[in-house]
C-alpha cells in the first residue's frame, strides 16, 4: 500500500515538473517570437528611416540656386564667400558669362540654359551666378530652382557705377576701365545732362526682376514694375539689400545650410566683406539728388527698392529672432 502511494506521488511530481517545463518552454518560445517580431519591426523602421534620410539627402544634394546678380550691388563680395565655401561644403559655383555682357538671353539660349541646369546632375548642388534677367523656368515645363538676389538704393548704384567706369576698384586695380582718364564728377555730368548720368541708366533692377519680356526693358514702364514686384514675391527665395549684406548671408546660412554653412563666420573674418570697392567716389550734391529724384525712372526703381526692403525686413524678423521659431506635427490621424 505504501509502495503504491509512493509511486503515485512520484508520478504526480513527474507530471507537475513536466507541466512546469512545458509551460516555461511555451513562455520562452512566445518571448522568442516577440523578440523576432520586435527585431523585424526595428529593421523595417531602420529601413524606412534610411530611405527618408536618403530622400532628404538627395533633395539637398540636388539643390540649385540661381543668383542673377544686379551689377554694383555687392555681388562680388557675396560670390567670393560662395567660392571659398564650395569645396568645404561640397557644392559647385558656376559663372554664366553671356556674350557682350547682354542681360537678356536669346530664345534658344533660354531653352538651353533651362535644360542644362535641370539635367546637369553632376554639378548639383550648385550656385549659378551672372548678370542676366530673371527667367521663368515654368514656361519650359521645368522644375523651378531657387532664385536669390541683392538690391541697392538706385541712385547709390548709379553713382557707384559712374565712378567705377572711371577709376576702377580694389578688386582688379590695374585694369584700365572704359572711361579711364575722364575726371568729370557725377554732379558736373548731371548739370550738363550728359548720357553717362542719364537717369534712364538706373533702369536695371526693375528689368532684372521683371524678366525677358520686351516691356521689362522700357524705362519707366509701369507694367514692368508690377511684374518685378510679383516675381520678387512669388519666384525669389530671398532678396537682400546691399546695406544689410551680412544679414542676407546670415539668413542664407540658416535657411540653406547644405550650401552656406559657415558663410557668416567666413564673411566677417575674411577679406570678403568689402571685396570690390570703387577706388574714388564723390557723394552727389543735394541739388543733384533732388534733380534725379524728380525723374520717373528713379521713382519706380526706388519703389522697387523700398518694396524689396520691406519684404527683406519681414523675413529677417522671423529668421533672425532672438528665440528661434520651431514647428511640430501633431494630432495625426489615423493613428
LINUR-V265322 format. One record per pair of residues at least 6 apart in sequence whose C-alpha atoms are under 6 Angstrom apart, sorted by the first residue. I is the first residue (numbers start at 1). GAP is how many residues later the second one is. Records with the same first field share a line. If there is no record, write none. Layout:
BEGIN
I: GAP / GAP
END
This chain:
BEGIN
61: 64
62: 62 / 63
63: 62
64: 61 / 62 / 81
65: 62 / 80 / 81 / 82
66: 61 / 62 / 63 / 81
67: 62 / 80 / 81 / 82
68: 61 / 62 / 63 / 64
69: 61 / 62 / 80
72: 85
73: 79 / 169
74: 168
77: 195 / 196 / 198
86: 6
89: 170
91: 34 / 35
92: 34
93: 33 / 34 / 35
94: 34
95: 33 / 34 / 35
96: 33 / 34
103: 28 / 29 / 30
104: 28
133: 75 / 78
134: 74 / 75 / 77
135: 76
137: 7
146: 91
147: 89 / 90
148: 88 / 89 / 90 / 91
149: 90
150: 89 / 90 / 91
151: 90
152: 89 / 90
158: 44
163: 118
164: 114
165: 12 / 13 / 14
166: 13 / 14
167: 112
168: 110
169: 107 / 108 / 109 / 110
170: 106 / 107
171: 105
187: 97
190: 7
203: 16
206: 19 / 22
207: 9 / 10
209: 19
210: 6 / 14 / 17 / 18
216: 8
220: 76 / 77
240: 8 / 72
250: 14
253: 7 / 8
267: 6
END
